[in-house]
């Protein structure tokens, strides 16, 4: 799979000729219409087996092979060259595909209201072939240990038809906020706790959930050991049923990291107790904060490397956003919130307002600024083929279990193409 970054003056027709494909093939892969103007800096996925590389000044085959992680003699042979011959600048080399590795893939899906919207149903159908788990968000705990169920509609059937395991996401959300008080009740009141566990088991049996996923957040620091004890109790019980147990963890870089989101999340204990964890490695750039990359790769790497020091890599799923944000400038703390947008919408905005897309190589994230029709400046940070490709390579480098997406419903077609190019998705259903 090739990633091509659009340069000034390039067209779909010209790009298609360079790669020996039709305009329609490239347009379809990127969900474009052939008549749409390309945006300078836009990343396109070119659906070919392997990729091409154009020789830069001062480069030889040895340097290129080392740079791309390809065996020198394989690279020479496949291109009909000798290993140490000189190459002209601009010479096109064919780079063979790397072997795919196995990975588990989860996607959260968040229905709102009393049913699952047609947009979310369609998103689930399209994503299901690429998923190990589908996680409707969420089953909300009540103070008596009962559960408020989200609408599911066709989601269980969609999962079943694609061999996807349903993940039962259990949260301490009250009034759309994570509640430390509710968390304390369920972690310390054994009567409420036993009622909760029985309700989870009954619901999972009835609806076909095979992974019980605890997303218990914003807990009191003093409830850290109580949460660990709860997980031991829950895991012992649900393992007897043949269920997996997993948790969601806030992104930490040390065991002593302070803050309400972090202190009760014990990475080492979770790694010992549950089958796997999902680490929420996103929201550095968030709707109420200043404009920046949502999941810059440097901070993401630091969190994952810390996690690997506390638990096996095979238990870690990297969290990944399927969205970006559009901030209105200047940023004012406590002011207007940024708008969540899909990568496709970001490209449309850049096209509409004639903005050039830039790429921050430190954060591994695309971004651009534009002025709207009311004369207000905006800053947009989002995901594209380059940024998600960098995350996939990080997963393989760190030998992680896989990736978990928050959340389905925002269009990012390039993600799924590149996911399948990098990984063989594990199916448990």
PyMOL commands that set and color helices and strands:
alter all, ss='L'
color gray80, all
select helices_A, chain A and resi 12-19+23-29+61-68+72-78+118-128+155-161+180-188+190-207+221-240+267-273+297-310+313-315+343-352+385-397+413-422
alter helices_A, ss='H'
color red, helices_A
select strands_A, chain A and resi 2-5+43-46+51-54+92-95+101-109+133-136+139-141+147-148+165-171+173-174+177-178+209-215+244-249+276-279+316-321+324-328+339-341+358-360+365-371+377-382+402-406+423-425
alter strands_A, ss='S'
color yellow, strands_A
deselect
rebuild
show_as cartoon
